[in-house]
Amino acid sequence: MEAAGVDGFLVPRSDEHLGEYVPPSGERLAWISGFTGSAGMAVVLRDRAVLFTDGRYTTQAAAQTDPALWERRHLTEEPPAEWLKAQAPNARIGYDPWLHSEGGLKPFVEAGITLVPLPENPLDAIWTDRPELPSAPLRAHGVEFAGEAAEAKRARLAHDLGADAALLADSHSVAWLLNLRGGDLAHTPMALAFALLRDDASAGLFLHAPQRVGAALRAHLGNGVSVADRVTLPEALHRLAGKRVRVDADATPARLLDLLREAGAELVPGDDPCRLPRACKNEVEQEGARVAQRKDAVALSRFLAWMAREAPKGGLTEMAAAAQLLDFRRDVPGFAGESFPAISGAGENGAIVHYRATPETDRVIRPDECYLIDSGGQYPEGTTDVTRTLWTGPGPAPEELRARYTAVLRGHIALATLCFPEGVAGPHIDAIARRPIWDLGLDFDHGTGHGIGAFLSVHEGPVSISRAAKPIPVRPGMILSDEPGFYLPGAYGIRIENLLLAREAPRRPDQRKNFLEFETLTLAPYARALIVPSMLTEAERDWVDAYQARVLREVGPALDEADRAWLEEECTKLG
């Protein structure tokens, strides 16, 4: 930093594509701090270092960072820009312009922080054993799963581009647009790539090790798509001199915008043109999601039945349980991997929202305690994400725990059964799922729901059901999670998660606006041992009974006799 003439440096949890998930070569924040969560930022000054994380990672950050070296702050309650303004108002703060968007840098500019873009990342200079960029095989994502040919997607988006070209930095958008999948990330089946979409519907694909695109894949991409090494992207941008280029300032590295300006291109502000179409699944993708959920439900029910038999005995560990669930998923035809590493938390570890069991933290799942399992699978038809909270038995669960679980379940039902007018956005409905929990004087420090991709990322924008989210309306075809919870530090965590498909609601008399509703996709029984039926309204009891009956009807026939008998017992009416 001294050599670069700066007093501090920003270390975000992102790579050049600014996504939530990064390859090992992009795990700069984890390498320098030890913190492995999926969201955070470090501010490193010459005499102090501060890690900023949100409420999901408060406990994890405390466990993974050395308090003698790292101060810890809440990312939203005390944002890095405000902290710097108060603690180092006259400092020159360096940043890597490949790792920040101009939108992401805006709070620092507004706070009066002097930002200095550095041509080389000083962290990379000392990371001597940094992994190589990933270069996993690529493959076509067939139209039988995508529902629309890539050529048709390019033509549709190019027609409404409003510019000569659009720059795509989000690899999810590139994968969706070109019906391309890969393995550059551990749990998200895509290649890390940039793209240029032009108004004539042609496109340029830029990725590391372009030789991965063999003859068959080139034939899939067609003559309208060129393929080049990512290092040639700056040269391609310079050829856009005098052109109007659509850029999303919140989803594009600041360095690429600088290169376009240097080339003499006119920047046209606009959202990533793929983002909203990607989120609104077509009919083939919607049916694929149903198929994926039914497949995944068989593995999950087998796991839940197995847990009901094994957990009361004691001796089972968190990692062993997660491994068993993965084994059950591997038996499912078409299973392509986990959509994220399973969150398997017993007792106090369940209170860590994004807990990851490691050999150091892995503990025995004891009888008569709360256990939380949050997991998902990738299938060519779709992506799954489901959370269930269990009581390990054999004794009865404490009344307070049952009351809190039931309150979470009521919030979960409230969102699943919501009928709402078009134009309503994620932040507008977040409180719906919190009301029963708020009634107990409780809350949870994470969003209620996120979007999910179609054989892509388990976390997908642009809509999020959260107080902190941008007010982007929910639209038909979007798949969103429904996952309220409650966490008592040092004791237990409760979360119940299903995936919901937004669709048009039937019209009713005197209706003047179009309304939407949700179709529940996930098929997994709720924990009968943790439900207090008397806390549910009659409508809520009927909804649970109908849902459980549906689970038994659709999943039961695929189970063996022992597992089916367990499911029948778990799905009996609440009464």
LOGU-636719 format. One record per residue (C-alpha): residue number from 1; residue in one letter; chain; x, y, z. Coordinates in steps of 0.25 Angstrom, whole numbers, plus 5000, padded with zeros to 4 digits. Example, Ala and Ser with C-alpha at 12.3 -4.5 7.8 and 13.67 -1.06 7.14 Angstrom:
BEGIN
DRENPA   lumvex   vexkol   torlum     px     py     pz
DRENPA        1        a        A   5049   4982   5031
DRENPA        2        s        A   5055   4996   5029
END
This chain:
BEGIN
DRENPA   lumvex   vexkol   torlum     px     py     pz
DRENPA        1        m        A   5000   5000   5000
DRENPA        2        e        A   5011   5009   5003
DRENPA        3        a        A   5017   5007   4989
DRENPA        4        a        A   5004   5010   4983
DRENPA        5        g        A   5002   5023   4991
DRENPA        6        v        A   4989   5018   4998
DRENPA        7        d        A   4986   5017   5013
DRENPA        8        g        A   4976   5006   5011
DRENPA        9        f        A   4971   4995   5002
DRENPA       10        l        A   4957   4989   5000
DRENPA       11        v        A   4956   4974   4999
DRENPA       12        p        A   4942   4970   4994
DRENPA       13        r        A   4936   4956   4993
DRENPA       14        s        A   4935   4956   4978
DRENPA       15        d        A   4943   4953   4966
DRENPA       16        e        A   4943   4960   4952
DRENPA       17        h        A   4929   4955   4950
DRENPA       18        l        A   4924   4961   4963
DRENPA       19        g        A   4915   4949   4966
DRENPA       20        e        A   4912   4943   4980
DRENPA       21        y        A   4920   4930   4977
DRENPA       22        v        A   4934   4931   4972
DRENPA       23        p        A   4945   4920   4969
DRENPA       24        p        A   4957   4917   4978
DRENPA       25        s        A   4965   4927   4970
DRENPA       26        g        A   4955   4938   4974
DRENPA       27        e        A   4954   4935   4989
DRENPA       28        r        A   4963   4947   4993
DRENPA       29        l        A   4955   4951   5005
DRENPA       30        a        A   4955   4937   5010
DRENPA       31        w        A   4970   4936   5008
DRENPA       32        i        A   4974   4949   5015
DRENPA       33        s        A   4964   4948   5027
DRENPA       34        g        A   4960   4933   5028
DRENPA       35        f        A   4945   4937   5027
DRENPA       36        t        A   4938   4928   5016
DRENPA       37        g        A   4924   4933   5016
DRENPA       38        s        A   4918   4937   5003
DRENPA       39        a        A   4916   4952   5006
DRENPA       40        g        A   4925   4962   5012
DRENPA       41        m        A   4936   4972   5011
DRENPA       42        a        A   4949   4976   5017
DRENPA       43        v        A   4955   4989   5019
DRENPA       44        v        A   4970   4988   5022
DRENPA       45        l        A   4977   5001   5027
DRENPA       46        r        A   4992   5002   5030
DRENPA       47        d        A   4990   5000   5045
DRENPA       48        r        A   4976   4992   5046
DRENPA       49        a        A   4967   4983   5038
DRENPA       50        v        A   4952   4982   5039
DRENPA       51        l        A   4943   4971   5033
DRENPA       52        f        A   4929   4975   5030
DRENPA       53        t        A   4918   4964   5029
DRENPA       54        d        A   4903   4963   5030
DRENPA       55        g        A   4894   4957   5040
DRENPA       56        r        A   4895   4943   5034
DRENPA       57        y        A   4910   4942   5037
DRENPA       58        t        A   4912   4949   5050
DRENPA       59        t        A   4915   4937   5058
DRENPA       60        q        A   4923   4930   5046
DRENPA       61        a        A   4932   4943   5045
DRENPA       62        a        A   4935   4943   5060
DRENPA       63        a        A   4939   4928   5059
DRENPA       64        q        A   4947   4929   5047
DRENPA       65        t        A   4955   4942   5049
DRENPA       66        d        A   4966   4945   5059
DRENPA       67        p        A   4961   4956   5068
DRENPA       68        a        A   4975   4961   5070
DRENPA       69        l        A   4976   4964   5056
DRENPA       70        w        A   4962   4967   5051
DRENPA       71        e        A   4951   4976   5056
DRENPA       72        r        A   4937   4972   5052
DRENPA       73        r        A   4925   4981   5048
DRENPA       74        h        A   4911   4979   5042
DRENPA       75        l        A   4911   4981   5027
DRENPA       76        t        A   4897   4988   5027
DRENPA       77        e        A   4896   4994   5041
DRENPA       78        e        A   4910   5001   5040
DRENPA       79        p        A   4914   5001   5025
DRENPA       80        p        A   4929   5001   5021
DRENPA       81        a        A   4927   5015   5014
DRENPA       82        e        A   4921   5021   5027
DRENPA       83        w        A   4932   5014   5035
DRENPA       84        l        A   4943   5020   5027
DRENPA       85        k        A   4937   5034   5027
DRENPA       86        a        A   4937   5033   5042
DRENPA       87        q        A   4950   5026   5045
DRENPA       88        a        A   4959   5030   5033
DRENPA       89        p        A   4952   5042   5027
DRENPA       90        n        A   4965   5047   5020
DRENPA       91        a        A   4971   5034   5015
DRENPA       92        r        A   4974   5030   5001
DRENPA       93        i        A   4967   5016   4999
DRENPA       94        g        A   4971   5007   4988
DRENPA       95        y        A   4963   4997   4981
DRENPA       96        d        A   4964   4987   4969
DRENPA       97        p        A   4954   4993   4958
DRENPA       98        w        A   4952   4979   4953
DRENPA       99        l        A   4946   4975   4966
DRENPA      100        h        A   4936   4986   4968
DRENPA      101        s        A   4924   4992   4960
DRENPA      102        e        A   4922   5007   4959
DRENPA      103        g        A   4909   5005   4966
DRENPA      104        g        A   4916   4998   4978
DRENPA      105        l        A   4927   5009   4979
DRENPA      106        k        A   4916   5020   4979
DRENPA      107        p        A   4914   5020   4995
DRENPA      108        f        A   4929   5022   4996
DRENPA      109        v        A   4928   5034   4987
DRENPA      110        e        A   4916   5040   4993
DRENPA      111        a        A   4923   5039   5007
DRENPA      112        g        A   4935   5047   5002
DRENPA      113        i        A   4945   5036   5002
DRENPA      114        t        A   4957   5038   4993
DRENPA      115        l        A   4957   5025   4984
DRENPA      116        v        A   4969   5021   4976
DRENPA      117        p        A   4968   5010   4966
DRENPA      118        l        A   4981   5002   4965
DRENPA      119        p        A   4986   4995   4953
DRENPA      120        e        A   4990   4983   4960
DRENPA      121        n        A   4984   4977   4972
DRENPA      122        p        A   4994   4977   4984
DRENPA      123        l        A   4987   4965   4990
DRENPA      124        d        A   4990   4957   4978
DRENPA      125        a        A   5005   4961   4979
DRENPA      126        i        A   5006   4954   4992
DRENPA      127        w        A   4997   4942   4989
DRENPA      128        t        A   5008   4933   4984
DRENPA      129        d        A   5000   4920   4984
DRENPA      130        r        A   4988   4926   4977
DRENPA      131        p        A   4980   4915   4970
DRENPA      132        e        A   4979   4916   4954
DRENPA      133        l        A   4967   4921   4947
DRENPA      134        p        A   4957   4909   4945
DRENPA      135        s        A   4956   4903   4932
DRENPA      136        a        A   4945   4892   4934
DRENPA      137        p        A   4938   4885   4921
DRENPA      138        l        A   4927   4893   4915
DRENPA      139        r        A   4914   4887   4910
DRENPA      140        a        A   4901   4891   4903
DRENPA      141        h        A   4888   4893   4910
DRENPA      142        g        A   4878   4886   4901
DRENPA      143        v        A   4865   4893   4897
DRENPA      144        e        A   4858   4882   4903
DRENPA      145        f        A   4862   4888   4917
DRENPA      146        a        A   4864   4903   4913
DRENPA      147        g        A   4851   4904   4906
DRENPA      148        e        A   4856   4914   4895
DRENPA      149        a        A   4868   4913   4886
DRENPA      150        a        A   4879   4922   4888
DRENPA      151        e        A   4878   4928   4874
DRENPA      152        a        A   4864   4932   4878
DRENPA      153        k        A   4868   4938   4891
DRENPA      154        r        A   4879   4946   4884
DRENPA      155        a        A   4869   4951   4874
DRENPA      156        r        A   4858   4955   4884
DRENPA      157        l        A   4868   4962   4893
DRENPA      158        a        A   4875   4969   4882
DRENPA      159        h        A   4862   4975   4877
DRENPA      160        d        A   4860   4983   4890
DRENPA      161        l        A   4874   4986   4893
DRENPA      162        g        A   4873   5001   4891
DRENPA      163        a        A   4888   5001   4887
DRENPA      164        d        A   4898   4996   4877
DRENPA      165        a        A   4903   4986   4887
DRENPA      166        a        A   4901   4981   4902
DRENPA      167        l        A   4913   4977   4911
DRENPA      168        l        A   4910   4965   4920
DRENPA      169        a        A   4919   4962   4932
DRENPA      170        d        A   4910   4953   4939
DRENPA      171        s        A   4913   4939   4935
DRENPA      172        h        A   4899   4934   4939
DRENPA      173        s        A   4894   4943   4928
DRENPA      174        v        A   4904   4938   4918
DRENPA      175        a        A   4900   4924   4921
DRENPA      176        w        A   4885   4927   4920
DRENPA      177        l        A   4887   4934   4907
DRENPA      178        l        A   4895   4924   4900
DRENPA      179        n        A   4889   4912   4906
DRENPA      180        l        A   4903   4908   4911
DRENPA      181        r        A   4907   4901   4924
DRENPA      182        g        A   4920   4898   4930
DRENPA      183        g        A   4927   4894   4943
DRENPA      184        d        A   4936   4906   4947
DRENPA      185        l        A   4929   4907   4960
DRENPA      186        a        A   4927   4896   4970
DRENPA      187        h        A   4912   4896   4971
DRENPA      188        t        A   4907   4906   4960
DRENPA      189        p        A   4908   4899   4946
DRENPA      190        m        A   4913   4910   4937
DRENPA      191        a        A   4926   4915   4931
DRENPA      192        l        A   4932   4928   4936
DRENPA      193        a        A   4931   4937   4924
DRENPA      194        f        A   4928   4951   4918
DRENPA      195        a        A   4920   4954   4906
DRENPA      196        l        A   4916   4965   4896
DRENPA      197        l        A   4902   4964   4890
DRENPA      198        r        A   4900   4973   4878
DRENPA      199        d        A   4888   4979   4872
DRENPA      200        d        A   4889   4969   4860
DRENPA      201        a        A   4887   4958   4870
DRENPA      202        s        A   4902   4953   4868
DRENPA      203        a        A   4910   4951   4881
DRENPA      204        g        A   4924   4950   4885
DRENPA      205        l        A   4928   4940   4896
DRENPA      206        f        A   4940   4943   4904
DRENPA      207        l        A   4946   4932   4914
DRENPA      208        h        A   4958   4926   4920
DRENPA      209        a        A   4964   4914   4911
DRENPA      210        p        A   4954   4916   4899
DRENPA      211        q        A   4960   4903   4894
DRENPA      212        r        A   4949   4897   4903
DRENPA      213        v        A   4939   4900   4892
DRENPA      214        g        A   4940   4888   4883
DRENPA      215        a        A   4934   4886   4870
DRENPA      216        a        A   4921   4881   4875
DRENPA      217        l        A   4919   4893   4884
DRENPA      218        r        A   4923   4902   4873
DRENPA      219        a        A   4912   4896   4865
DRENPA      220        h        A   4902   4898   4876
DRENPA      221        l        A   4906   4913   4878
DRENPA      222        g        A   4905   4915   4863
DRENPA      223        n        A   4911   4925   4853
DRENPA      224        g        A   4906   4937   4860
DRENPA      225        v        A   4915   4935   4872
DRENPA      226        s        A   4930   4937   4872
DRENPA      227        v        A   4939   4931   4883
DRENPA      228        a        A   4951   4937   4889
DRENPA      229        d        A   4960   4937   4901
DRENPA      230        r        A   4956   4947   4912
DRENPA      231        v        A   4969   4954   4911
DRENPA      232        t        A   4965   4960   4898
DRENPA      233        l        A   4952   4966   4904
DRENPA      234        p        A   4959   4980   4905
DRENPA      235        e        A   4963   4980   4891
DRENPA      236        a        A   4949   4976   4887
DRENPA      237        l        A   4943   4988   4895
DRENPA      238        h        A   4953   4998   4888
DRENPA      239        r        A   4947   4994   4875
DRENPA      240        l        A   4934   4999   4880
DRENPA      241        a        A   4939   5014   4878
DRENPA      242        g        A   4927   5022   4874
DRENPA      243        k        A   4917   5012   4877
DRENPA      244        r        A   4906   5012   4888
DRENPA      245        v        A   4908   5001   4898
DRENPA      246        r        A   4898   4997   4908
DRENPA      247        v        A   4904   4995   4922
DRENPA      248        d        A   4898   4991   4936
DRENPA      249        a        A   4907   5000   4945
DRENPA      250        d        A   4903   4991   4957
DRENPA      251        a        A   4907   4978   4950
DRENPA      252        t        A   4919   4981   4942
DRENPA      253        p        A   4934   4983   4947
DRENPA      254        a        A   4937   4998   4948
DRENPA      255        r        A   4950   4995   4939
DRENPA      256        l        A   4941   4991   4927
DRENPA      257        l        A   4933   5004   4928
DRENPA      258        d        A   4947   5011   4928
DRENPA      259        l        A   4952   5003   4916
DRENPA      260        l        A   4939   5007   4908
DRENPA      261        r        A   4940   5022   4911
DRENPA      262        e        A   4955   5021   4907
DRENPA      263        a        A   4951   5015   4894
DRENPA      264        g        A   4941   5027   4892
DRENPA      265        a        A   4928   5018   4893
DRENPA      266        e        A   4916   5024   4898
DRENPA      267        l        A   4911   5017   4910
DRENPA      268        v        A   4896   5015   4911
DRENPA      269        p        A   4891   5012   4925
DRENPA      270        g        A   4882   5000   4926
DRENPA      271        d        A   4879   4987   4933
DRENPA      272        d        A   4886   4974   4929
DRENPA      273        p        A   4877   4971   4918
DRENPA      274        c        A   4877   4956   4921
DRENPA      275        r        A   4874   4958   4936
DRENPA      276        l        A   4859   4959   4936
DRENPA      277        p        A   4856   4949   4925
DRENPA      278        r        A   4865   4939   4932
DRENPA      279        a        A   4857   4940   4945
DRENPA      280        c        A   4843   4939   4938
DRENPA      281        k        A   4844   4924   4934
DRENPA      282        n        A   4837   4919   4922
DRENPA      283        e        A   4827   4908   4922
DRENPA      284        v        A   4838   4897   4919
DRENPA      285        e        A   4846   4903   4930
DRENPA      286        q        A   4834   4903   4940
DRENPA      287        e        A   4831   4889   4937
DRENPA      288        g        A   4846   4885   4938
DRENPA      289        a        A   4845   4891   4952
DRENPA      290        r        A   4834   4883   4956
DRENPA      291        v        A   4841   4870   4951
DRENPA      292        a        A   4854   4874   4958
DRENPA      293        q        A   4846   4876   4971
DRENPA      294        r        A   4839   4863   4970
DRENPA      295        k        A   4853   4856   4968
DRENPA      296        d        A   4859   4863   4979
DRENPA      297        a        A   4848   4860   4988
DRENPA      298        v        A   4850   4845   4988
DRENPA      299        a        A   4864   4847   4993
DRENPA      300        l        A   4860   4857   5003
DRENPA      301        s        A   4849   4848   5009
DRENPA      302        r        A   4858   4836   5009
DRENPA      303        f        A   4868   4845   5017
DRENPA      304        l        A   4857   4849   5027
DRENPA      305        a        A   4852   4835   5029
DRENPA      306        w        A   4867   4831   5031
DRENPA      307        m        A   4869   4842   5041
DRENPA      308        a        A   4856   4838   5049
DRENPA      309        r        A   4862   4824   5051
DRENPA      310        e        A   4877   4828   5053
DRENPA      311        a        A   4877   4841   5061
DRENPA      312        p        A   4870   4836   5074
DRENPA      313        k        A   4881   4826   5075
DRENPA      314        g        A   4892   4837   5076
DRENPA      315        g        A   4906   4836   5070
DRENPA      316        l        A   4902   4842   5057
DRENPA      317        t        A   4910   4855   5053
DRENPA      318        e        A   4907   4867   5045
DRENPA      319        m        A   4916   4864   5034
DRENPA      320        a        A   4912   4849   5033
DRENPA      321        a        A   4897   4853   5032
DRENPA      322        a        A   4900   4863   5021
DRENPA      323        a        A   4908   4852   5014
DRENPA      324        q        A   4897   4842   5015
DRENPA      325        l        A   4887   4852   5009
DRENPA      326        l        A   4897   4854   4997
DRENPA      327        d        A   4898   4839   4995
DRENPA      328        f        A   4883   4839   4994
DRENPA      329        r        A   4883   4850   4984
DRENPA      330        r        A   4894   4842   4976
DRENPA      331        d        A   4883   4831   4974
DRENPA      332        v        A   4874   4841   4967
DRENPA      333        p        A   4875   4840   4952
DRENPA      334        g        A   4881   4852   4946
DRENPA      335        f        A   4887   4858   4959
DRENPA      336        a        A   4898   4867   4955
DRENPA      337        g        A   4903   4871   4968
DRENPA      338        e        A   4899   4880   4981
DRENPA      339        s        A   4894   4894   4978
DRENPA      340        f        A   4902   4898   4990
DRENPA      341        p        A   4909   4891   5001
DRENPA      342        a        A   4899   4886   5011
DRENPA      343        i        A   4896   4894   5024
DRENPA      344        s        A   4896   4883   5034
DRENPA      345        g        A   4895   4889   5048
DRENPA      346        a        A   4891   4882   5061
DRENPA      347        g        A   4887   4890   5074
DRENPA      348        e        A   4895   4903   5075
DRENPA      349        n        A   4901   4901   5061
DRENPA      350        g        A   4887   4902   5055
DRENPA      351        a        A   4887   4916   5060
DRENPA      352        i        A   4898   4920   5051
DRENPA      353        v        A   4890   4924   5038
DRENPA      354        h        A   4900   4919   5028
DRENPA      355        y        A   4908   4909   5036
DRENPA      356        r        A   4917   4900   5030
DRENPA      357        a        A   4922   4888   5037
DRENPA      358        t        A   4937   4885   5037
DRENPA      359        p        A   4945   4874   5043
DRENPA      360        e        A   4948   4884   5054
DRENPA      361        t        A   4934   4888   5057
DRENPA      362        d        A   4927   4875   5053
DRENPA      363        r        A   4919   4870   5065
DRENPA      364        v        A   4910   4859   5069
DRENPA      365        i        A   4895   4861   5067
DRENPA      366        r        A   4890   4857   5080
DRENPA      367        p        A   4877   4851   5084
DRENPA      368        d        A   4866   4861   5088
DRENPA      369        e        A   4871   4873   5081
DRENPA      370        c        A   4868   4882   5069
DRENPA      371        y        A   4875   4879   5056
DRENPA      372        l        A   4874   4888   5043
DRENPA      373        i        A   4877   4883   5029
DRENPA      374        d        A   4878   4893   5018
DRENPA      375        s        A   4882   4887   5004
DRENPA      376        g        A   4879   4886   4990
DRENPA      377        g        A   4882   4879   4977
DRENPA      378        q        A   4885   4882   4962
DRENPA      379        y        A   4878   4875   4951
DRENPA      380        p        A   4877   4878   4936
DRENPA      381        e        A   4862   4881   4939
DRENPA      382        g        A   4865   4891   4950
DRENPA      383        t        A   4871   4895   4963
DRENPA      384        t        A   4866   4892   4977
DRENPA      385        d        A   4867   4898   4991
DRENPA      386        v        A   4860   4893   5003
DRENPA      387        t        A   4861   4894   5018
DRENPA      388        r        A   4855   4886   5029
DRENPA      389        t        A   4857   4887   5044
DRENPA      390        l        A   4855   4874   5052
DRENPA      391        w        A   4854   4869   5066
DRENPA      392        t        A   4864   4857   5068
DRENPA      393        g        A   4855   4850   5079
DRENPA      394        p        A   4852   4840   5085
DRENPA      395        g        A   4846   4849   5095
DRENPA      396        p        A   4836   4861   5093
DRENPA      397        a        A   4841   4874   5088
DRENPA      398        p        A   4840   4886   5098
DRENPA      399        e        A   4828   4894   5097
DRENPA      400        e        A   4835   4907   5095
DRENPA      401        l        A   4843   4901   5083
DRENPA      402        r        A   4830   4895   5078
DRENPA      403        a        A   4823   4909   5079
DRENPA      404        r        A   4834   4916   5072
DRENPA      405        y        A   4835   4906   5061
DRENPA      406        t        A   4820   4907   5059
DRENPA      407        a        A   4821   4922   5058
DRENPA      408        v        A   4831   4920   5047
DRENPA      409        l        A   4822   4910   5040
DRENPA      410        r        A   4811   4920   5041
DRENPA      411        g        A   4819   4931   5034
DRENPA      412        h        A   4824   4921   5024
DRENPA      413        i        A   4809   4918   5020
DRENPA      414        a        A   4805   4932   5020
DRENPA      415        l        A   4815   4935   5009
DRENPA      416        a        A   4812   4922   5001
DRENPA      417        t        A   4797   4925   5001
DRENPA      418        l        A   4798   4940   4998
DRENPA      419        c        A   4790   4946   4987
DRENPA      420        f        A   4795   4960   4983
DRENPA      421        p        A   4793   4970   4971
DRENPA      422        e        A   4803   4971   4960
DRENPA      423        g        A   4814   4982   4963
DRENPA      424        v        A   4816   4977   4977
DRENPA      425        a        A   4831   4975   4980
DRENPA      426        g        A   4839   4966   4989
DRENPA      427        p        A   4841   4977   5000
DRENPA      428        h        A   4826   4979   5001
DRENPA      429        i        A   4823   4964   5005
DRENPA      430        d        A   4834   4962   5014
DRENPA      431        a        A   4826   4965   5026
DRENPA      432        i        A   4815   4955   5023
DRENPA      433        a        A   4825   4944   5027
DRENPA      434        r        A   4830   4951   5039
DRENPA      435        r        A   4816   4955   5045
DRENPA      436        p        A   4814   4942   5054
DRENPA      437        i        A   4829   4943   5058
DRENPA      438        w        A   4828   4957   5062
DRENPA      439        d        A   4815   4954   5070
DRENPA      440        l        A   4825   4946   5079
DRENPA      441        g        A   4834   4958   5080
DRENPA      442        l        A   4844   4951   5071
DRENPA      443        d        A   4851   4953   5057
DRENPA      444        f        A   4861   4947   5048
DRENPA      445        d        A   4873   4955   5042
DRENPA      446        h        A   4872   4950   5027
DRENPA      447        g        A   4863   4952   5016
DRENPA      448        t        A   4851   4943   5015
DRENPA      449        g        A   4853   4939   5000
DRENPA      450        h        A   4862   4939   4988
DRENPA      451        g        A   4861   4936   4974
DRENPA      452        i        A   4866   4922   4968
DRENPA      453        g        A   4871   4919   4955
DRENPA      454        a        A   4868   4908   4945
DRENPA      455        f        A   4880   4899   4946
DRENPA      456        l        A   4888   4911   4949
DRENPA      457        s        A   4891   4918   4962
DRENPA      458        v        A   4883   4915   4975
DRENPA      459        h        A   4882   4930   4978
DRENPA      460        e        A   4877   4938   4966
DRENPA      461        g        A   4872   4953   4964
DRENPA      462        p        A   4866   4962   4962
DRENPA      463        v        A   4855   4960   4972
DRENPA      464        s        A   4858   4957   4987
DRENPA      465        i        A   4848   4956   4998
DRENPA      466        s        A   4855   4965   5008
DRENPA      467        r        A   4854   4978   5015
DRENPA      468        a        A   4867   4982   5009
DRENPA      469        a        A   4864   4978   4994
DRENPA      470        k        A   4861   4987   4983
DRENPA      471        p        A   4846   4989   4980
DRENPA      472        i        A   4846   4980   4967
DRENPA      473        p        A   4832   4974   4965
DRENPA      474        v        A   4829   4960   4965
DRENPA      475        r        A   4826   4954   4952
DRENPA      476        p        A   4819   4941   4947
DRENPA      477        g        A   4830   4930   4944
DRENPA      478        m        A   4839   4935   4955
DRENPA      479        i        A   4843   4924   4965
DRENPA      480        l        A   4846   4929   4979
DRENPA      481        s        A   4849   4923   4993
DRENPA      482        d        A   4840   4924   5005
DRENPA      483        e        A   4849   4923   5017
DRENPA      484        p        A   4845   4930   5030
DRENPA      485        g        A   4853   4925   5042
DRENPA      486        f        A   4857   4928   5057
DRENPA      487        y        A   4871   4926   5063
DRENPA      488        l        A   4874   4926   5078
DRENPA      489        p        A   4889   4927   5079
DRENPA      490        g        A   4896   4916   5086
DRENPA      491        a        A   4883   4908   5086
DRENPA      492        y        A   4877   4905   5073
DRENPA      493        g        A   4872   4910   5059
DRENPA      494        i        A   4859   4908   5052
DRENPA      495        r        A   4857   4910   5037
DRENPA      496        i        A   4846   4905   5028
DRENPA      497        e        A   4848   4907   5013
DRENPA      498        n        A   4840   4903   5001
DRENPA      499        l        A   4842   4908   4986
DRENPA      500        l        A   4830   4916   4981
DRENPA      501        l        A   4826   4919   4966
DRENPA      502        a        A   4819   4932   4964
DRENPA      503        r        A   4807   4931   4954
DRENPA      504        e        A   4795   4938   4950
DRENPA      505        a        A   4783   4936   4960
DRENPA      506        p        A   4769   4933   4956
DRENPA      507        r        A   4761   4945   4954
DRENPA      508        r        A   4750   4948   4964
DRENPA      509        p        A   4737   4957   4964
DRENPA      510        d        A   4740   4972   4963
DRENPA      511        q        A   4755   4970   4961
DRENPA      512        r        A   4761   4982   4954
DRENPA      513        k        A   4775   4978   4955
DRENPA      514        n        A   4783   4966   4951
DRENPA      515        f        A   4787   4958   4963
DRENPA      516        l        A   4798   4947   4965
DRENPA      517        e        A   4799   4935   4974
DRENPA      518        f        A   4809   4925   4977
DRENPA      519        e        A   4810   4910   4974
DRENPA      520        t        A   4818   4902   4984
DRENPA      521        l        A   4828   4894   4977
DRENPA      522        t        A   4836   4887   4988
DRENPA      523        l        A   4831   4874   4993
DRENPA      524        a        A   4836   4870   5007
DRENPA      525        p        A   4828   4868   5020
DRENPA      526        y        A   4828   4877   5032
DRENPA      527        a        A   4833   4873   5045
DRENPA      528        r        A   4820   4867   5052
DRENPA      529        a        A   4827   4866   5065
DRENPA      530        l        A   4830   4881   5065
DRENPA      531        i        A   4816   4886   5061
DRENPA      532        v        A   4806   4891   5072
DRENPA      533        p        A   4793   4889   5064
DRENPA      534        s        A   4785   4898   5074
DRENPA      535        m        A   4793   4910   5070
DRENPA      536        l        A   4789   4909   5055
DRENPA      537        t        A   4776   4914   5050
DRENPA      538        e        A   4766   4905   5043
DRENPA      539        a        A   4771   4910   5029
DRENPA      540        e        A   4785   4907   5033
DRENPA      541        r        A   4783   4893   5038
DRENPA      542        d        A   4775   4890   5025
DRENPA      543        w        A   4787   4895   5017
DRENPA      544        v        A   4797   4887   5024
DRENPA      545        d        A   4788   4875   5023
DRENPA      546        a        A   4786   4877   5008
DRENPA      547        y        A   4801   4879   5006
DRENPA      548        q        A   4805   4867   5014
DRENPA      549        a        A   4795   4859   5007
DRENPA      550        r        A   4801   4864   4993
DRENPA      551        v        A   4815   4860   4998
DRENPA      552        l        A   4810   4846   5001
DRENPA      553        r        A   4803   4844   4988
DRENPA      554        e        A   4814   4849   4979
DRENPA      555        v        A   4826   4844   4987
DRENPA      556        g        A   4821   4832   4994
DRENPA      557        p        A   4821   4822   4982
DRENPA      558        a        A   4836   4824   4979
DRENPA      559        l        A   4840   4820   4993
DRENPA      560        d        A   4842   4806   4999
DRENPA      561        e        A   4833   4800   5009
DRENPA      562        a        A   4840   4805   5022
DRENPA      563        d        A   4842   4819   5017
DRENPA      564        r        A   4828   4820   5011
DRENPA      565        a        A   4822   4815   5025
DRENPA      566        w        A   4830   4826   5032
DRENPA      567        l        A   4825   4837   5022
DRENPA      568        e        A   4810   4832   5024
DRENPA      569        e        A   4812   4834   5039
DRENPA      570        e        A   4818   4848   5037
DRENPA      571        c        A   4807   4852   5027
DRENPA      572        t        A   4795   4848   5036
DRENPA      573        k        A   4785   4859   5038
DRENPA      574        l        A   4788   4869   5049
DRENPA      575        g        A   4774   4868   5054
END
